[in-house]
Amino acid sequence: MIVQLRICVPEKLSPAVVDCCSGEIGVAEVARHSGASLVPPGDVIQVLLARESVERLVEKLHALKVQEVGSISVTTPELVLSDRADQAEAAAPGEGADAVIWDEVSRQTGEDSRLTWSYLAFLVLATQLAAIGIVTDSTIAIVGAMAVGPEFGPLAALAVALVRRQWRLGRGAALALGVGFPVAMLAAALTAWLSVPLGLFPADVLDRGSAVDFIYHPGPYSLIVAVLAGIAGMLSVISRRSAALVGVFISVTTVPAAGFVAVALVLGEYQKAAGSALQLGLNLVGIVVAAVAVLIFYRLITRRLPRDAALRLRRRALRSRP
């Protein structure tokens, strides 16, 4: 996979950036456009390289403080026809699909974890759907609530914040979770409280449902499923396969558990409310722990690959000597 970097820097920093880019493994092309940037004034440097090499190059550019005096943008061309690009991709260590661009992951999870009106609306709607599914014993409504729930974004951001020590990102994610779930549960409790006197469902509805028993009966598989979902979710974020997130959403019981807590408290079923609250906690913790483990694994792998590549190049150089 080939990626294009557009770097805007002051003219005095341009030679250092060009040298940095030209000496990186996996770089196919480096183009310098002197004076092309008007605001701010400076040069524009375009680099075509393998995705596997982007993170190392970005780290070097950060060391030059390019982001403070200029900018770095990363795009992925739909089609690149170049033998040099193919050779650069073959020389780069690792696989493009497994390459992690940490700034990209942080930016993506940060955008998905902000406490916005749309985030609150989706979480409230998802919890309402879950509550309706609970009182009507409808598995379809509960699955729909799982798919609508936006809670994985803050959970993924929290994992990234813990691994990269980006406490600002972590505070934003914790705020989205800490405010979003109570607001959604309060809204579900209010509608349940209004529905009972209206006769929309009987007060003993939780004693009749069978399809929803799993929500307030957490067990070992509750944590196992949460861990697997956390792994799959973080892998989908890293590999930019958003379609896999749908499977993550409908495999965990976070939103249904939140809805069950709200309904059970209104109906005075405190033991069942406690069980569903434990289910909610297990899912949240399991997802974050698994996501953290995936990020740590990828960090170790991405640090090792460049060393292995450099060692292979050194061995080739020694073999080529007469």
Backbone bond lengths (Angstrom), bond angles and torsions (degrees), N, CA, C in turn:
res aa  C-N    CA-C-N  psi(-1)  N-CA   C-N-CA  omega(-1)  CA-C   N-CA-C  phi
1 M - - - 1.459 - - 1.533 109.06 -
2 I 1.332 115.04 125.86 1.459 120.78 -177.69 1.530 109.31 -100.35
3 V 1.329 114.98 138.84 1.466 122.79 -178.54 1.516 108.65 -124.91
4 Q 1.307 116.64 149.29 1.461 121.73 177.77 1.520 109.94 -115.19
5 L 1.309 115.46 129.76 1.462 122.16 175.31 1.519 109.87 -105.76
6 R 1.306 116.59 133.67 1.463 122.25 173.05 1.523 107.04 -114.91
7 I 1.318 115.39 116.67 1.468 121.31 -174.60 1.513 108.82 -117.17
8 C 1.311 116.38 124.72 1.463 122.60 177.07 1.523 108.33 -109.84
9 V 1.347 117.16 119.88 1.460 120.92 -176.19 1.529 109.87 -141.02
10 P 1.344 117.07 157.41 1.469 119.47 172.06 1.519 110.99 -62.24
11 E 1.298 116.35 155.11 1.466 121.22 -174.94 1.528 112.30 -59.52
12 K 1.328 117.39 -36.10 1.464 119.85 -177.45 1.524 112.32 -68.82
13 L 1.331 117.25 -24.64 1.463 120.78 -179.86 1.526 112.03 -92.81
14 S 1.302 116.47 -10.80 1.463 121.25 -174.50 1.532 113.50 -59.84
15 P 1.352 121.20 -45.69 1.470 119.83 -179.97 1.524 113.24 -59.46
16 A 1.325 116.98 -39.19 1.460 119.71 179.47 1.523 111.23 -66.10
17 V 1.313 117.00 -38.33 1.467 121.01 178.85 1.516 110.33 -67.52
18 V 1.336 116.83 -41.41 1.461 120.68 178.98 1.525 110.58 -62.29
19 D 1.343 117.04 -44.67 1.461 120.62 178.39 1.528 110.66 -62.29
20 C 1.314 115.70 -40.86 1.468 120.68 -179.85 1.523 110.67 -62.35
21 C 1.312 116.33 -43.84 1.469 120.89 -177.96 1.522 111.32 -71.90
22 S 1.327 116.65 -40.73 1.466 120.41 -175.84 1.521 111.92 -66.81
23 G 1.315 117.61 -30.09 1.460 120.23 -176.86 1.514 114.41 -90.05
24 E 1.318 118.69 4.19 1.460 121.16 -177.34 1.531 111.12 -86.61
25 I 1.320 116.07 137.38 1.462 121.36 176.02 1.532 108.74 -66.65
26 G 1.322 116.11 135.10 1.456 120.04 177.94 1.510 114.15 95.04
27 V 1.341 117.63 1.01 1.463 121.01 178.46 1.516 109.23 -87.10
28 A 1.337 116.40 128.88 1.459 121.24 -179.52 1.517 111.94 -98.45
29 E 1.330 118.02 -40.67 1.456 121.65 -176.55 1.525 110.16 -143.45
30 V 1.322 115.56 145.47 1.455 122.42 173.57 1.525 107.44 -134.77
31 A 1.316 117.29 121.43 1.471 121.91 179.86 1.522 108.95 -122.87
32 R 1.341 115.46 132.96 1.463 120.77 179.53 1.527 109.13 -115.99
33 H 1.327 115.50 125.08 1.460 122.05 178.42 1.532 108.29 -111.43
34 S 1.321 115.06 96.69 1.461 120.45 -175.81 1.532 110.62 -66.41
35 G 1.340 114.92 130.46 1.451 121.12 176.76 1.515 115.22 68.13
36 A 1.352 117.53 14.02 1.461 120.05 -176.83 1.520 112.58 -73.04
37 S 1.322 117.32 -23.71 1.458 120.29 179.90 1.526 110.08 -92.14
38 L 1.317 115.58 126.51 1.463 121.07 179.51 1.525 112.13 -96.65
39 V 1.323 117.27 -39.29 1.466 122.08 177.80 1.522 107.71 -133.25
40 P 1.334 117.39 106.38 1.465 127.77 -6.00 1.520 110.51 -75.88
41 P 1.312 118.07 159.25 1.465 120.66 -179.63 1.529 111.10 -66.51
42 G 1.311 116.14 136.96 1.463 119.76 179.68 1.509 111.76 160.74
43 D 1.323 115.26 -162.25 1.456 122.49 -177.43 1.520 110.40 -103.85
44 V 1.306 115.54 156.79 1.461 122.91 173.80 1.522 107.96 -116.38
45 I 1.320 115.65 124.82 1.462 121.76 -178.71 1.521 108.14 -116.71
46 Q 1.305 116.78 126.34 1.453 122.30 178.60 1.517 109.77 -111.70
47 V 1.323 114.91 132.39 1.464 120.82 -176.41 1.517 108.91 -126.51
48 L 1.310 116.55 132.59 1.456 123.15 174.62 1.517 107.22 -109.83
49 L 1.317 116.96 120.23 1.458 119.95 -175.13 1.513 110.92 -151.57
50 A 1.331 114.72 166.62 1.458 120.94 177.45 1.531 109.54 -71.18
51 R 1.324 116.82 145.14 1.459 121.17 -178.71 1.532 111.30 -59.69
52 E 1.340 115.94 -31.65 1.458 119.62 -179.72 1.523 112.38 -61.70
53 S 1.326 117.77 -23.58 1.460 121.65 -175.85 1.515 113.04 -97.47
54 V 1.321 117.50 -4.36 1.464 120.26 -173.91 1.524 111.84 -64.45
55 E 1.325 117.03 -45.88 1.464 119.67 -174.45 1.526 111.35 -62.43
56 R 1.333 117.69 -42.53 1.467 120.01 -179.98 1.525 110.39 -64.74
57 L 1.317 117.01 -41.18 1.458 119.85 -179.65 1.529 110.68 -67.65
58 V 1.310 116.93 -40.52 1.466 120.14 179.24 1.527 110.59 -63.62
59 E 1.330 117.23 -38.16 1.464 120.25 176.85 1.528 110.86 -61.09
60 K 1.330 117.04 -41.37 1.469 120.83 178.75 1.535 110.57 -66.47
61 L 1.326 116.57 -38.36 1.464 120.17 178.13 1.527 110.87 -67.53
62 H 1.312 116.45 -35.92 1.468 119.87 174.91 1.526 110.44 -62.70
63 A 1.340 115.96 -39.16 1.463 119.79 178.58 1.519 111.53 -62.77
64 L 1.333 116.70 -31.26 1.469 121.29 176.12 1.531 112.14 -82.20
65 K 1.350 115.98 -2.06 1.471 123.05 179.85 1.536 111.93 61.00
66 V 1.330 113.79 37.87 1.462 118.84 179.18 1.518 111.09 -62.99
67 Q 1.342 116.60 -38.89 1.458 120.08 -177.58 1.527 112.72 -66.32
68 E 1.339 117.25 -18.70 1.459 120.25 -179.78 1.531 111.97 -85.68
69 V 1.308 116.43 -33.03 1.473 119.81 -176.98 1.525 112.37 -105.94
70 G 1.311 116.87 -10.33 1.458 120.74 -179.44 1.516 110.10 -150.84
71 S 1.320 116.18 -134.60 1.459 119.99 -178.69 1.515 110.80 -155.23
72 I 1.341 114.42 157.98 1.464 122.36 175.67 1.520 106.94 -132.27
73 S 1.310 116.77 123.05 1.462 120.26 176.32 1.519 109.13 -123.33
74 V 1.332 115.44 142.36 1.459 122.00 -176.64 1.525 108.57 -121.35
75 T 1.315 116.95 126.25 1.461 122.70 177.05 1.520 109.36 -132.98
76 T 1.321 114.81 159.85 1.465 120.65 179.33 1.517 109.25 -118.75
77 P 1.321 118.38 108.29 1.472 120.50 177.34 1.525 110.80 -63.04
78 E 1.323 116.17 145.11 1.457 120.02 178.95 1.523 111.69 -70.81
79 L 1.312 116.80 -32.93 1.462 119.80 -178.08 1.524 109.72 -146.79
80 V 1.327 116.37 130.26 1.462 122.50 176.13 1.516 107.80 -130.56
81 L 1.323 116.88 117.18 1.460 122.45 178.24 1.522 108.41 -107.14
82 S 1.318 116.50 100.79 1.458 121.12 -176.11 1.518 109.85 -163.06
83 D 1.319 116.12 127.48 1.457 119.70 174.81 1.518 110.92 -66.42
84 R 1.325 116.46 -36.67 1.468 119.46 178.43 1.525 110.65 -63.11
85 A 1.316 116.19 -39.56 1.465 119.37 178.63 1.525 110.62 -64.98
86 D 1.325 116.98 -40.41 1.465 120.12 177.92 1.521 110.85 -63.63
87 Q 1.323 116.80 -41.05 1.461 120.41 178.88 1.527 111.32 -67.07
88 A 1.332 116.38 -39.57 1.464 120.29 178.91 1.515 110.65 -64.14
89 E 1.328 115.97 -40.23 1.460 119.35 179.36 1.520 111.26 -66.60
90 A 1.326 116.59 -36.94 1.460 120.31 178.53 1.529 111.49 -69.09
91 A 1.329 117.15 -32.89 1.465 120.89 -178.99 1.518 112.73 -76.94
92 A 1.334 117.47 -26.35 1.457 120.92 -177.28 1.521 109.91 -69.52
93 P 1.326 117.39 139.87 1.469 120.31 -179.32 1.519 111.12 -73.71
94 G 1.340 115.85 142.58 1.449 120.19 176.53 1.515 112.93 87.40
95 E 1.348 114.09 -168.28 1.450 121.56 179.97 1.525 109.29 -119.48
96 G 1.333 116.07 142.82 1.453 120.51 -178.30 1.515 113.32 -60.46
97 A 1.346 116.84 -36.34 1.462 120.55 -178.84 1.524 111.68 -66.67
98 D 1.342 116.90 -24.53 1.461 120.68 -178.73 1.529 112.82 -97.97
99 A 1.318 116.80 -4.48 1.465 119.80 -176.36 1.531 110.46 -71.18
100 V 1.320 115.47 139.69 1.463 121.73 -179.94 1.521 109.06 -112.33
101 I 1.310 116.44 124.82 1.462 122.24 170.33 1.517 105.96 -104.74
102 W 1.333 116.49 101.58 1.459 120.80 -168.54 1.527 112.72 -62.88
103 D 1.305 117.42 -35.94 1.463 119.02 177.32 1.530 110.75 -63.89
104 E 1.317 116.43 -36.06 1.459 121.14 178.27 1.522 110.51 -66.35
105 V 1.339 117.22 -43.53 1.458 121.13 179.07 1.523 110.77 -64.19
106 S 1.327 116.55 -43.81 1.468 120.17 179.25 1.516 111.51 -63.01
107 R 1.323 116.52 -42.46 1.464 119.87 -179.44 1.528 110.99 -66.53
108 Q 1.324 116.66 -42.53 1.462 119.89 -177.82 1.527 111.29 -66.22
109 T 1.324 117.02 -47.88 1.463 119.48 -179.52 1.524 110.95 -68.36
110 G 1.341 116.96 -32.54 1.458 119.43 177.60 1.511 112.33 -64.52
111 E 1.335 116.59 -39.74 1.461 119.84 178.81 1.521 111.84 -68.33
112 D 1.346 116.66 -31.97 1.464 120.33 -178.40 1.527 112.80 -83.10
113 S 1.327 117.93 -6.56 1.462 120.13 -173.78 1.522 113.60 -112.91
114 R 1.310 117.45 8.35 1.462 119.28 -178.80 1.526 111.17 -76.34
115 L 1.316 114.92 143.04 1.461 120.76 177.91 1.521 108.38 -80.36
116 T 1.318 115.32 88.79 1.456 121.62 -178.51 1.530 109.39 -113.36
117 W 1.333 114.86 168.79 1.462 118.88 177.91 1.521 111.07 -64.70
118 S 1.320 117.34 -36.88 1.460 119.47 179.22 1.528 111.09 -67.00
119 Y 1.338 116.72 -39.36 1.470 119.94 177.19 1.525 110.29 -61.58
120 L 1.330 116.87 -47.27 1.458 120.62 179.05 1.527 111.19 -62.04
121 A 1.332 115.88 -40.45 1.467 119.51 -178.96 1.523 110.68 -62.87
122 F 1.331 117.36 -45.71 1.460 120.08 179.94 1.525 111.27 -63.66
123 L 1.342 117.30 -41.22 1.462 119.87 -178.82 1.524 111.09 -68.57
124 V 1.318 117.30 -40.03 1.466 120.44 176.96 1.519 110.41 -64.39
125 L 1.336 117.41 -45.94 1.463 120.71 179.00 1.525 111.46 -61.81
126 A 1.333 116.73 -42.11 1.462 120.32 179.74 1.524 110.85 -63.51
127 T 1.327 117.28 -42.33 1.466 120.50 179.70 1.520 111.29 -67.77
128 Q 1.323 116.59 -35.52 1.465 119.79 175.86 1.521 110.74 -64.66
129 L 1.331 116.81 -43.65 1.462 120.11 176.91 1.532 110.73 -60.76
130 A 1.325 116.39 -41.13 1.457 119.93 178.87 1.526 110.99 -63.43
131 A 1.318 116.66 -42.71 1.470 120.25 179.10 1.524 110.95 -62.36
132 I 1.335 116.87 -41.58 1.467 120.52 177.63 1.526 110.37 -63.65
133 G 1.321 116.57 -42.44 1.453 119.96 177.55 1.515 112.17 -62.30
134 I 1.315 116.78 -34.06 1.472 121.30 -179.52 1.523 110.75 -69.48
135 V 1.314 117.22 -48.27 1.473 119.59 -176.05 1.523 111.96 -76.02
136 T 1.323 117.99 -20.84 1.472 120.75 177.50 1.519 112.27 -100.97
137 D 1.324 117.01 0.52 1.457 122.38 -179.06 1.527 110.80 56.22
138 S 1.337 114.99 43.93 1.458 121.58 -176.16 1.524 110.17 -108.14
139 T 1.308 116.92 110.16 1.462 121.02 177.18 1.519 111.09 -66.76
140 I 1.324 116.70 -34.06 1.464 120.44 -178.88 1.531 110.29 -62.24
141 A 1.328 117.08 -44.25 1.464 120.17 179.87 1.530 111.03 -64.79
142 I 1.324 116.68 -36.62 1.463 120.37 179.98 1.523 110.33 -68.17
143 V 1.322 116.80 -42.54 1.466 120.05 177.58 1.524 109.77 -63.38
144 G 1.334 116.75 -40.22 1.464 119.85 176.51 1.513 111.88 -61.03
145 A 1.322 116.84 -38.55 1.464 120.59 177.84 1.516 110.88 -64.28
146 M 1.327 116.92 -39.12 1.460 120.44 177.87 1.533 111.13 -61.96
147 A 1.343 115.75 -40.71 1.462 119.59 -177.88 1.523 111.93 -70.20
148 V 1.334 117.48 -31.87 1.465 121.25 -177.54 1.526 111.85 -79.22
149 G 1.310 117.15 -30.28 1.468 121.14 -174.81 1.517 113.62 -57.86
150 P 1.350 118.18 132.61 1.470 121.84 -177.73 1.518 113.62 -100.42
151 E 1.333 117.47 19.13 1.467 119.67 -168.82 1.522 114.16 -72.83
152 F 1.345 118.73 -17.47 1.464 118.32 -177.73 1.518 111.61 -66.60
153 G 1.327 117.86 -30.88 1.466 120.37 179.97 1.520 112.87 -56.27
154 P 1.342 118.50 -54.85 1.471 119.25 177.30 1.525 113.41 -63.12
155 L 1.327 117.42 -34.82 1.467 119.67 178.78 1.525 110.73 -65.28
156 A 1.330 117.39 -42.51 1.463 120.63 177.08 1.522 110.76 -65.22
157 A 1.328 116.98 -40.50 1.464 120.67 178.53 1.523 111.01 -63.82
158 L 1.321 116.78 -37.92 1.462 120.40 178.12 1.525 110.67 -63.86
159 A 1.334 117.04 -39.28 1.464 120.30 177.61 1.523 111.04 -65.20
160 V 1.325 117.12 -43.80 1.464 121.03 178.60 1.524 110.22 -62.30
161 A 1.317 116.43 -41.10 1.466 120.58 -179.55 1.530 110.93 -63.51
162 L 1.326 117.55 -39.18 1.462 120.73 -179.93 1.522 111.53 -68.30
163 V 1.338 117.17 -39.78 1.463 120.78 -177.48 1.521 111.20 -74.57
164 R 1.334 116.70 -41.73 1.468 121.08 -176.13 1.523 112.98 -96.11
165 R 1.318 116.42 -0.48 1.465 122.38 -179.95 1.524 112.23 57.18
166 Q 1.302 114.69 40.74 1.468 121.55 176.08 1.532 107.47 -95.96
167 W 1.316 114.67 83.33 1.464 119.91 -170.69 1.525 112.29 -66.89
168 R 1.310 117.91 -27.65 1.459 119.58 176.80 1.524 110.63 -65.34
169 L 1.322 116.08 -42.22 1.453 120.77 175.92 1.524 110.66 -63.24
170 G 1.320 116.19 -40.55 1.460 120.49 179.24 1.515 112.55 -65.24
171 R 1.317 116.48 -39.43 1.479 119.15 178.55 1.523 110.92 -64.50
172 G 1.330 116.49 -40.44 1.462 119.96 178.15 1.523 111.83 -63.34
173 A 1.341 116.45 -42.14 1.465 120.21 179.51 1.523 111.17 -67.01
174 A 1.341 116.08 -43.11 1.464 119.44 178.46 1.527 111.32 -63.34
175 L 1.330 116.80 -36.80 1.465 120.24 177.79 1.526 110.69 -65.32
176 A 1.335 116.57 -41.75 1.462 119.83 179.54 1.524 111.15 -63.05
177 L 1.329 117.38 -39.66 1.455 120.62 178.63 1.521 111.74 -74.73
178 G 1.336 115.44 -43.43 1.462 120.26 -176.14 1.509 113.84 -68.84
179 V 1.308 117.52 -27.14 1.467 121.38 177.48 1.523 110.86 -95.78
180 G 1.326 116.55 -40.90 1.456 120.41 -174.00 1.520 113.74 -62.67
181 F 1.326 117.32 -50.13 1.459 119.58 -176.72 1.531 112.49 -66.36
182 P 1.329 120.65 -46.13 1.469 118.79 176.28 1.524 113.63 -59.13
183 V 1.339 117.05 -40.79 1.466 119.62 178.62 1.520 110.66 -64.12
184 A 1.334 116.97 -44.99 1.466 120.71 179.96 1.526 111.25 -64.48
185 M 1.327 117.25 -40.79 1.466 120.66 -179.98 1.528 110.95 -69.22
186 L 1.322 116.94 -36.73 1.460 120.12 177.28 1.530 110.63 -64.75
187 A 1.325 116.81 -41.71 1.463 120.61 178.10 1.528 110.70 -63.90
188 A 1.343 117.06 -41.21 1.465 120.03 178.47 1.523 111.25 -66.48
189 A 1.334 117.00 -38.75 1.469 120.46 177.78 1.527 111.16 -65.17
190 L 1.323 116.70 -38.13 1.461 120.32 179.63 1.528 111.18 -64.60
191 T 1.318 116.75 -45.45 1.462 119.48 179.92 1.532 111.14 -67.37
192 A 1.340 117.51 -35.93 1.462 119.96 176.80 1.528 110.64 -65.96
193 W 1.319 116.39 -40.44 1.469 121.32 179.65 1.533 111.25 -63.66
194 L 1.325 116.46 -36.26 1.463 120.87 178.55 1.531 111.45 -77.38
195 S 1.317 117.35 -27.48 1.462 120.68 -174.73 1.525 112.86 -76.61
196 V 1.333 117.88 -30.92 1.463 120.87 -177.12 1.534 111.45 -62.36
197 P 1.336 120.43 -53.49 1.481 118.83 178.29 1.521 114.02 -65.15
198 L 1.316 116.91 -22.56 1.463 119.79 177.91 1.528 111.78 -79.61
199 G 1.321 116.35 -6.76 1.454 120.82 178.34 1.507 114.94 76.40
200 L 1.325 116.57 20.62 1.459 119.14 -179.86 1.522 111.82 -71.87
201 F 1.312 117.75 -27.78 1.460 121.29 173.23 1.527 108.04 -155.87
202 P 1.330 118.09 150.27 1.463 121.42 -177.58 1.522 111.96 -74.25
203 A 1.317 116.38 160.40 1.461 121.18 -177.53 1.521 112.20 -69.42
204 D 1.341 117.79 -21.40 1.457 120.07 -179.67 1.523 111.82 -100.66
205 V 1.349 116.81 26.62 1.456 120.55 -174.77 1.518 112.22 -62.53
206 L 1.322 118.18 -31.10 1.465 120.27 -177.60 1.517 112.31 -72.68
207 D 1.332 117.53 -15.48 1.463 120.76 177.08 1.513 112.13 -86.11
208 R 1.339 116.57 -9.74 1.454 120.50 -176.70 1.526 112.40 -100.59
209 G 1.311 117.15 -30.23 1.468 120.59 -173.99 1.511 112.36 -68.75
210 S 1.310 116.68 139.62 1.466 121.39 176.36 1.521 111.68 -116.11
211 A 1.344 115.93 -29.41 1.459 119.18 -178.03 1.517 112.62 -73.88
212 V 1.328 117.76 -13.73 1.460 120.97 -175.89 1.518 112.53 -109.66
213 D 1.329 117.18 5.70 1.465 119.29 -177.70 1.520 112.35 -60.98
214 F 1.332 117.20 -30.56 1.464 120.37 -176.78 1.520 111.89 -64.22
215 I 1.331 117.46 -20.72 1.464 120.01 -175.47 1.526 110.98 -69.39
216 Y 1.333 117.81 -40.56 1.467 119.94 -177.56 1.529 111.96 -103.56
217 H 1.335 116.79 14.37 1.459 121.55 174.91 1.523 109.48 -120.28
218 P 1.340 118.13 69.96 1.474 119.83 179.91 1.518 110.72 -67.54
219 G 1.323 113.87 146.01 1.457 119.93 178.64 1.508 110.20 -148.80
220 P 1.323 116.72 -169.64 1.474 119.67 -179.35 1.523 112.69 -56.67
221 Y 1.341 116.44 -37.67 1.458 118.62 -178.19 1.526 112.37 -70.19
222 S 1.325 117.15 -21.36 1.466 119.01 175.78 1.521 110.12 -62.02
223 L 1.331 115.72 -45.14 1.458 120.33 178.61 1.521 111.59 -71.54
224 I 1.334 116.69 -38.37 1.460 120.10 -179.63 1.521 110.80 -62.92
225 V 1.336 116.39 -45.41 1.464 120.02 179.34 1.522 110.57 -63.64
226 A 1.333 116.82 -40.01 1.464 120.01 179.07 1.521 111.05 -63.08
227 V 1.325 117.12 -41.40 1.463 121.03 179.13 1.528 110.71 -64.51
228 L 1.324 116.30 -45.50 1.465 119.63 178.71 1.526 111.13 -62.96
229 A 1.327 116.47 -40.09 1.467 119.97 178.61 1.521 110.95 -66.18
230 G 1.331 116.95 -38.21 1.456 120.11 177.86 1.524 111.92 -64.23
231 I 1.328 116.50 -40.02 1.467 120.71 177.66 1.530 109.98 -64.52
232 A 1.329 115.83 -49.03 1.467 119.66 -178.78 1.523 111.38 -63.17
233 G 1.325 116.27 -39.82 1.464 119.47 -179.37 1.519 112.80 -65.20
234 M 1.316 117.17 -44.80 1.463 119.65 -179.68 1.517 111.14 -69.22
235 L 1.322 117.39 -36.50 1.459 119.83 175.55 1.524 111.05 -62.52
236 S 1.320 117.31 -37.65 1.465 120.30 178.90 1.519 111.04 -68.16
237 V 1.335 117.03 -33.67 1.466 120.17 176.80 1.521 110.62 -68.88
238 I 1.330 116.23 -44.98 1.465 120.52 -178.72 1.521 111.54 -65.01
239 S 1.329 116.12 -43.36 1.466 120.57 -176.72 1.519 112.91 -88.36
240 R 1.336 116.60 0.33 1.462 122.98 178.73 1.526 112.10 58.43
241 R 1.329 115.43 40.54 1.463 121.41 176.17 1.523 107.88 -107.95
242 S 1.308 115.75 82.87 1.460 121.40 -173.99 1.516 112.43 -65.74
243 A 1.328 118.06 -24.95 1.461 120.06 -179.11 1.526 111.40 -61.69
244 A 1.334 117.09 -30.47 1.461 120.02 -179.03 1.521 111.84 -69.65
245 L 1.336 117.18 -21.49 1.458 119.87 -179.37 1.522 112.13 -65.63
246 V 1.324 117.77 -28.16 1.463 120.28 178.57 1.521 110.06 -61.24
247 G 1.328 116.23 -42.26 1.455 119.97 176.72 1.519 112.29 -64.03
248 V 1.332 116.22 -34.81 1.466 120.00 177.12 1.520 110.10 -65.45
249 F 1.327 116.85 -44.56 1.454 121.14 -177.28 1.527 111.80 -59.74
250 I 1.338 117.15 -41.42 1.457 119.72 -174.27 1.525 112.63 -91.58
251 S 1.320 117.83 11.37 1.458 120.38 178.92 1.529 112.53 -108.90
252 V 1.317 117.59 -15.79 1.461 120.06 -178.05 1.525 110.19 -107.96
253 T 1.338 115.77 156.88 1.454 121.19 -171.64 1.520 111.66 -109.62
254 T 1.307 117.51 34.59 1.460 119.50 -178.36 1.524 111.96 -69.32
255 V 1.321 117.46 -58.93 1.468 121.03 -178.32 1.528 111.87 -64.33
256 P 1.351 120.72 -46.10 1.463 118.92 176.53 1.527 113.13 -58.86
257 A 1.328 116.70 -37.66 1.467 119.03 178.39 1.523 111.10 -65.34
258 A 1.334 116.77 -40.59 1.463 119.97 177.41 1.524 111.03 -62.76
259 G 1.340 116.51 -43.12 1.459 119.70 177.48 1.515 112.59 -64.48
260 F 1.320 117.06 -37.22 1.463 120.50 179.56 1.522 111.02 -67.35
261 V 1.317 117.40 -39.44 1.464 120.13 177.17 1.518 110.18 -57.83
262 A 1.332 116.58 -45.61 1.467 120.95 -178.36 1.521 111.18 -62.36
263 V 1.329 117.27 -48.07 1.468 120.55 -178.04 1.526 110.70 -66.65
264 A 1.328 117.24 -43.05 1.462 120.65 -177.12 1.529 111.64 -64.86
265 L 1.317 117.04 -37.99 1.466 119.64 178.39 1.525 110.64 -65.42
266 V 1.304 117.94 -40.23 1.467 121.39 179.63 1.528 110.29 -64.06
267 L 1.327 116.95 -38.47 1.463 121.48 -177.47 1.518 113.07 -87.61
268 G 1.325 117.15 2.17 1.458 120.44 178.18 1.513 114.61 76.78
269 E 1.301 118.30 15.96 1.468 122.47 177.95 1.527 108.92 -90.97
270 Y 1.328 115.34 74.68 1.464 120.12 -170.87 1.524 113.07 -70.86
271 Q 1.331 116.93 -33.24 1.460 119.20 178.70 1.528 110.92 -66.82
272 K 1.314 116.50 -41.80 1.455 120.20 177.49 1.530 110.83 -68.96
273 A 1.325 116.62 -34.57 1.466 119.94 176.07 1.516 110.66 -63.07
274 A 1.353 116.36 -39.92 1.461 120.02 178.85 1.524 110.95 -66.38
275 G 1.335 116.93 -39.46 1.457 120.28 178.72 1.515 112.37 -64.61
276 S 1.335 116.58 -41.13 1.470 119.41 179.11 1.527 110.89 -72.10
277 A 1.339 117.24 -31.28 1.464 119.64 175.47 1.529 110.47 -65.45
278 L 1.342 115.99 -39.05 1.467 119.79 175.87 1.525 110.28 -64.86
279 Q 1.334 116.64 -39.10 1.465 120.91 175.98 1.527 111.04 -59.49
280 L 1.316 116.03 -43.67 1.466 121.04 178.73 1.526 110.85 -62.04
281 G 1.334 116.35 -45.55 1.458 120.08 -179.72 1.521 112.43 -63.68
282 L 1.340 117.20 -42.06 1.465 120.78 179.30 1.523 111.17 -61.95
283 N 1.327 116.20 -40.63 1.463 119.78 179.99 1.521 111.45 -66.70
284 L 1.311 117.29 -45.08 1.461 120.10 -179.12 1.522 111.22 -63.20
285 V 1.331 116.45 -47.20 1.463 120.71 -178.51 1.533 110.48 -66.01
286 G 1.329 117.10 -44.27 1.461 120.70 -178.70 1.511 112.80 -60.93
287 I 1.331 116.61 -41.82 1.464 120.26 179.95 1.522 110.86 -64.64
288 V 1.331 116.89 -46.19 1.463 120.13 -177.21 1.526 111.01 -66.33
289 V 1.323 117.30 -44.25 1.470 120.67 -179.47 1.530 110.28 -62.03
290 A 1.326 117.02 -43.86 1.465 119.94 179.76 1.522 111.25 -65.63
291 A 1.312 117.16 -41.07 1.465 120.38 178.90 1.527 111.00 -63.94
292 V 1.314 117.03 -40.25 1.465 121.13 176.71 1.529 110.47 -61.45
293 A 1.319 116.66 -43.44 1.469 120.48 179.80 1.532 111.19 -61.78
294 V 1.330 116.92 -41.02 1.469 120.43 178.65 1.525 110.59 -63.09
295 L 1.322 117.03 -43.83 1.465 120.67 -178.74 1.527 111.24 -65.81
296 I 1.320 117.09 -40.39 1.470 120.12 178.22 1.526 109.94 -64.48
297 F 1.326 116.90 -41.87 1.470 120.55 178.20 1.529 110.70 -60.10
298 Y 1.316 116.97 -46.27 1.460 120.33 -179.55 1.526 111.24 -67.04
299 R 1.306 117.27 -34.18 1.468 119.24 177.86 1.528 110.18 -64.13
300 L 1.326 116.61 -43.40 1.464 119.68 178.80 1.519 111.65 -64.68
301 I 1.335 116.68 -41.23 1.458 120.80 -179.23 1.529 111.33 -66.02
302 T 1.329 116.41 -45.08 1.464 119.57 -177.49 1.525 111.84 -68.04
303 R 1.306 118.27 -25.32 1.463 120.35 175.97 1.521 111.61 -78.20
304 R 1.330 116.10 -30.98 1.458 119.93 -177.27 1.520 112.02 -78.76
305 L 1.335 117.55 -36.28 1.464 121.16 -175.44 1.530 113.43 -58.50
306 P 1.346 119.75 -45.48 1.466 118.68 178.48 1.521 113.16 -60.88
307 R 1.328 116.88 -37.04 1.464 119.68 178.45 1.528 110.56 -65.46
308 D 1.341 116.39 -40.84 1.463 119.76 178.51 1.527 110.86 -65.48
309 A 1.341 115.81 -39.71 1.463 119.42 179.10 1.524 111.28 -64.93
310 A 1.316 117.06 -42.96 1.460 120.47 178.85 1.529 110.94 -63.64
311 L 1.324 115.93 -37.29 1.461 119.77 178.48 1.528 110.92 -65.87
312 R 1.339 116.57 -40.45 1.467 119.53 177.97 1.521 111.30 -64.42
313 L 1.322 116.84 -41.35 1.461 119.93 178.56 1.522 111.23 -64.20
314 R 1.325 116.51 -38.58 1.456 120.38 179.30 1.532 110.49 -65.12
315 R 1.323 116.18 -40.72 1.462 119.75 179.33 1.525 111.18 -66.36
316 R 1.338 116.82 -38.57 1.464 120.19 178.06 1.519 110.51 -64.13
317 A 1.338 115.97 -39.86 1.460 119.72 179.84 1.525 111.08 -64.20
318 L 1.321 115.55 -39.12 1.470 119.44 179.64 1.520 110.87 -68.09
319 R 1.327 116.91 -38.11 1.458 120.13 -179.97 1.526 112.00 -68.62
320 S 1.329 116.80 -31.34 1.454 120.64 -177.53 1.516 112.90 -77.20
321 R 1.336 117.00 -12.55 1.463 119.86 -179.87 1.527 109.99 -70.87
322 P 1.325 117.77 142.10 1.464 120.34 179.03 1.512 111.86 -69.14
